[in-house]
Amino acid sequence: MPEHRTPVPAVPPAPAEPAGIPVHRRRALAMVVLIVASFMDLLDTTIVNVGLPAIQKDIHATPGHLEWVVGGYTLAFAVVLITGGRLGDIVGRRTVFLTGVAGFTLASLGASLAHNGDTLVAARVVQGAFAALMVPQVLASVQALYKPRERAAVLGIIGAVSGLAAVAGPLLGGWLVSVDAFSIGWRSIFVINLPIGLALLAAAWRLVPDTRSAHPLRLDIPGLLLASAGLFLLVFPLVEGREAGWPGWIRAMLAASPLVLAAFVVNQRRRMRRDGSPLAPMHLFADRGFTSGSIVQLCFSGAMAGFFLILALYLQIGLHFSAIASGLTLLPFTAGAFLGSAASVPLAPRAGKPLVIAGALMQTGGILWARHVIDAQGAGLSGWDLLWPLALAGLGLGFLVVPLVDLALATVDVRDAGAASGVYSTFQQFGAALGVAVTGVVFFGRTHDGYEPSVMKTALLVGALVCAAGYLLAAVAGLFLPASRLAQHEIPQEEDEETAAAVQPAAH
């Protein structure tokens, strides 16, 4: 198959940077724009959970639709992420970022106008695909705009913001649905993306430099097709299997996925030897921090996505909490994550590994504690009962996310920044898809007799054990991380020069 560059919608060049803006301020403004975009994506991923009961009631969505509203986004995101990251390396990170933001914003409009479950799921799939173009450019731009010794602080901020977004979503979503300030109900959780997306388009066009790999690269079309097919064959059955009853064709897809992904690995090794332009450079996995960090990300993302999905469903459907009450119940988790992130930022460069392990264990303990409280209180459960267990879990999240991104990506070569960001984020999204799928099977598989509080409580208790196991696996994977960022090898001097060039006015 001939190899060629895949065209990306053209974006007009940004106007020249106003004279006199210092390099540090220029970089900071660019990163604010990029981090806000990452926050919007993560917020959108979690904000939907508290809107699911209202969506089910308003458009008569089936349990399968509800799983796909969450899982369809994750599926498209996971399938496109690696390609989105590499496209940024090839055609320019601002160009791909703007394309992603524009598509994400339009898809949010489509989701807000959906009149049935199928339409909403389709809009969410499109949202996920464009988010996969947008999000990898954030971490890739850190690699391109900052020297290795400067990245820890920036990556720490991104980790903290990511944790905050993951837990702020349910609170904001609950407020939007309950208060209904725009008189459109659950649709407001998608409408809120419209002004943010438009503001990001204007700011990114003006402020974000269009960095790309300094080394000539070509898009690996065979690799793209193999990666997309392999991830689809793996993630789709996880989302659809329970609703479909695990028929033979679903099991066949799962069986085929490792074969296709193995073919992808072989293809990437050959491509690297031939022209040095693989979609996902396999040498990334020789980096201990990148490999271990990606596995930690996969495990804890799955545990968190799964637990907060079933907790939101239990509180609102089983115990009849309002959306805002459900969101407020998670506020201690948000507060704990904020405090944990703030405390871990100065410690992360020298104690990153212990923080990651401690954070994963604290989340394990918090989930098991919450499970015990839910079991003991039964139908009399109140939000106050979960205050301390969720605060402990949130504190653990803050400890984990800040050093993890830095340990995973700090030593990645600038030329592979987009690809590394895409692969790392793919682990995150696959973890979320796996978590939603597994906990969905466990939870919905035990609610055939209806949504009575006792039935849903039993389903939640089993699902919580699965999620606690995921957090525990994250702690085990954390044992293989490097001791700290300072213990990792130095980046070649040529990367410092590449990075410095990226933030000069000429880059605009």
Secondary structure in CASP SS format (residue, H / E / C, confidence):
PFRMAT SS
TARGET T0000
AUTHOR 0000-0000-0000
METHOD secondary structure of the structure
MODEL  1
M C 1.00
P C 1.00
E C 1.00
H C 1.00
R C 1.00
T C 1.00
P C 1.00
V C 1.00
P C 1.00
A C 1.00
V C 1.00
P C 1.00
P C 1.00
A C 1.00
P C 1.00
A C 1.00
E C 1.00
P C 1.00
A C 1.00
G C 1.00
I C 1.00
P C 1.00
V H 1.00
H H 1.00
R H 1.00
R H 1.00
R H 1.00
A H 1.00
L H 1.00
A H 1.00
M H 1.00
V H 1.00
V H 1.00
L H 1.00
I H 1.00
V H 1.00
A H 1.00
S H 1.00
F H 1.00
M H 1.00
D H 1.00
L H 1.00
L H 1.00
D H 1.00
T H 1.00
T H 1.00
I H 1.00
V H 1.00
N H 1.00
V H 1.00
G H 1.00
L H 1.00
P H 1.00
A H 1.00
I H 1.00
Q H 1.00
K H 1.00
D H 1.00
I H 1.00
H C 1.00
A C 1.00
T C 1.00
P H 1.00
G H 1.00
H H 1.00
L H 1.00
E H 1.00
W H 1.00
V H 1.00
V H 1.00
G H 1.00
G H 1.00
Y H 1.00
T H 1.00
L H 1.00
A H 1.00
F H 1.00
A H 1.00
V H 1.00
V H 1.00
L H 1.00
I H 1.00
T H 1.00
G H 1.00
G H 1.00
R H 1.00
L H 1.00
G H 1.00
D H 1.00
I H 1.00
V H 1.00
G C 1.00
R H 1.00
R H 1.00
T H 1.00
V H 1.00
F H 1.00
L H 1.00
T H 1.00
G H 1.00
V H 1.00
A H 1.00
G H 1.00
F H 1.00
T H 1.00
L H 1.00
A H 1.00
S H 1.00
L H 1.00
G H 1.00
A H 1.00
S H 1.00
L C 1.00
A C 1.00
H C 1.00
N C 1.00
G H 1.00
D H 1.00
T H 1.00
L H 1.00
V H 1.00
A H 1.00
A H 1.00
R H 1.00
V H 1.00
V H 1.00
Q H 1.00
G H 1.00
A H 1.00
F H 1.00
A H 1.00
A H 1.00
L H 1.00
M H 1.00
V C 1.00
P H 1.00
Q H 1.00
V H 1.00
L H 1.00
A H 1.00
S H 1.00
V H 1.00
Q H 1.00
A H 1.00
L H 1.00
Y C 1.00
K C 1.00
P H 1.00
R H 1.00
E H 1.00
R H 1.00
A H 1.00
A H 1.00
V H 1.00
L H 1.00
G H 1.00
I H 1.00
I H 1.00
G H 1.00
A H 1.00
V H 1.00
S H 1.00
G H 1.00
L H 1.00
A H 1.00
A H 1.00
V H 1.00
A H 1.00
G H 1.00
P H 1.00
L H 1.00
L H 1.00
G H 1.00
G H 1.00
W H 1.00
L H 1.00
V H 1.00
S H 1.00
V H 1.00
D C 1.00
A C 1.00
F C 1.00
S C 1.00
I C 1.00
G H 1.00
W H 1.00
R H 1.00
S H 1.00
I H 1.00
F H 1.00
V H 1.00
I C 1.00
N H 1.00
L H 1.00
P H 1.00
I H 1.00
G H 1.00
L H 1.00
A H 1.00
L H 1.00
L H 1.00
A H 1.00
A H 1.00
A H 1.00
W H 1.00
R H 1.00
L H 1.00
V C 1.00
P C 1.00
D C 1.00
T C 1.00
R C 1.00
S C 1.00
A C 1.00
H C 1.00
P C 1.00
L C 1.00
R C 1.00
L C 1.00
D C 1.00
I H 1.00
P H 1.00
G H 1.00
L H 1.00
L H 1.00
L H 1.00
A H 1.00
S H 1.00
A H 1.00
G H 1.00
L H 1.00
F H 1.00
L H 1.00
L H 1.00
V H 1.00
F H 1.00
P H 1.00
L H 1.00
V H 1.00
E H 1.00
G H 1.00
R H 1.00
E H 1.00
A H 1.00
G C 1.00
W C 1.00
P C 1.00
G H 1.00
W H 1.00
I H 1.00
R H 1.00
A H 1.00
M H 1.00
L H 1.00
A H 1.00
A H 1.00
S H 1.00
P H 1.00
L H 1.00
V H 1.00
L H 1.00
A H 1.00
A H 1.00
F H 1.00
V H 1.00
V H 1.00
N H 1.00
Q H 1.00
R H 1.00
R H 1.00
R H 1.00
M H 1.00
R H 1.00
R H 1.00
D H 1.00
G C 1.00
S C 1.00
P C 1.00
L C 1.00
A C 1.00
P C 1.00
M H 1.00
H H 1.00
L H 1.00
F H 1.00
A H 1.00
D C 1.00
R H 1.00
G H 1.00
F H 1.00
T H 1.00
S H 1.00
G H 1.00
S H 1.00
I H 1.00
V H 1.00
Q H 1.00
L H 1.00
C H 1.00
F H 1.00
S H 1.00
G H 1.00
A H 1.00
M H 1.00
A H 1.00
G H 1.00
F H 1.00
F H 1.00
L H 1.00
I H 1.00
L H 1.00
A H 1.00
L H 1.00
Y H 1.00
L H 1.00
Q H 1.00
I H 1.00
G H 1.00
L C 1.00
H C 1.00
F C 1.00
S C 1.00
A H 1.00
I H 1.00
A H 1.00
S H 1.00
G H 1.00
L H 1.00
T H 1.00
L C 1.00
L H 1.00
P H 1.00
F H 1.00
T H 1.00
A H 1.00
G H 1.00
A H 1.00
F H 1.00
L H 1.00
G H 1.00
S H 1.00
A H 1.00
A H 1.00
S H 1.00
V C 1.00
P C 1.00
L C 1.00
A H 1.00
P H 1.00
R H 1.00
A H 1.00
G H 1.00
K H 1.00
P H 1.00
L H 1.00
V H 1.00
I H 1.00
A H 1.00
G H 1.00
A H 1.00
L H 1.00
M H 1.00
Q H 1.00
T H 1.00
G H 1.00
G H 1.00
I H 1.00
L H 1.00
W H 1.00
A H 1.00
R H 1.00
H H 1.00
V H 1.00
I H 1.00
D H 1.00
A H 1.00
Q H 1.00
G H 1.00
A H 1.00
G H 1.00
L C 1.00
S C 1.00
G H 1.00
W H 1.00
D H 1.00
L H 1.00
L H 1.00
W H 1.00
P H 1.00
L H 1.00
A H 1.00
L H 1.00
A H 1.00
G H 1.00
L H 1.00
G H 1.00
L H 1.00
G H 1.00
F H 1.00
L H 1.00
V H 1.00
V H 1.00
P H 1.00
L H 1.00
V H 1.00
D H 1.00
L H 1.00
A H 1.00
L H 1.00
A C 1.00
T C 1.00
V C 1.00
D C 1.00
V H 1.00
R H 1.00
D H 1.00
A H 1.00
G H 1.00
A H 1.00
A H 1.00
S H 1.00
G H 1.00
V H 1.00
Y H 1.00
S H 1.00
T H 1.00
F H 1.00
Q H 1.00
Q H 1.00
F H 1.00
G H 1.00
A H 1.00
A H 1.00
L H 1.00
G H 1.00
V H 1.00
A H 1.00
V H 1.00
T H 1.00
G H 1.00
V H 1.00
V H 1.00
F H 1.00
F H 1.00
G C 1.00
R C 1.00
T C 1.00
H C 1.00
D C 1.00
G C 1.00
Y C 1.00
E C 1.00
P H 1.00
S H 1.00
V H 1.00
M H 1.00
K H 1.00
T H 1.00
A H 1.00
L H 1.00
L H 1.00
V H 1.00
G H 1.00
A H 1.00
L H 1.00
V H 1.00
C H 1.00
A H 1.00
A H 1.00
G H 1.00
Y H 1.00
L H 1.00
L H 1.00
A H 1.00
A H 1.00
V H 1.00
A H 1.00
G H 1.00
L C 1.00
F C 1.00
L C 1.00
P C 1.00
A C 1.00
S C 1.00
R H 1.00
L H 1.00
A H 1.00
Q C 1.00
H C 1.00
E C 1.00
I C 1.00
P C 1.00
Q H 1.00
E H 1.00
E H 1.00
D H 1.00
E H 1.00
E H 1.00
T H 1.00
A H 1.00
A H 1.00
A H 1.00
V C 1.00
Q C 1.00
P H 1.00
A H 1.00
A H 1.00
H C 1.00
END
